Amino acid sequence: MKHKKNFVSVLAGVMAAVLLLSLLAGIIPAVSAKSASEIRDELNALKTERKQYQEQIDDLESQIDENMSQIEKIVAKKDRIDHQISLLYQQMDNINKQITAYGLLIADKQDELDGAKARYEELSLKNKERIRAMEENGKLSYWSVLFEANSFSDLLDRLQMIEEIAKADQRRLNELRDAAQAVEEAQSALNAEKAELEKTRAELDGVEKELEAKRQEAD
């Protein structure tokens, strides 16, 4: 009786195990098929994602190539700007030398003007003294001098004297006129040199501004 109960128990266990295996057999294929599908979907998603990464990499590579081209252009432009800056410095040095030269010319022209003015003042003073002397002896005319001649020989001497005085007066007037013209020319030359100096200084200011702009552009 005891052996029969044991057999029944074992048989029941075997049947339960068979039933469980049958249930598992039905469940496992379904779970396995679903997991493969999900894995396939995940794999496809990963491939798509990798493709997107590659596209981004290619796009960045293209941008790098473009930027390198721009950088090369910028570097070339920077070199040209640096060369321009160097030339501007040379130009400024040249203009400063011109300004120095104009300063020397102006000093020389000022000396000429001072000399011409001194010469004019000297001649003008002599002319005023001559006029003052003529005014003081206003009653004594050339005719009266001639009429006071005692002889023909004395008359000739007086005529020669009057001629010499007239020539001297004319020379004095000519010298005074020439001195006045020399003053005018010296003043004009001085003004011209000063104008050139101011023009050159203005050019220097322009070059300095251009240099500052090029420095900023280079930066």
Secondary structure as UniProt FT lines:
FT   HELIX           2..136
FT   TURN            137..139
FT   HELIX           142..147
FT   HELIX           152..218
//
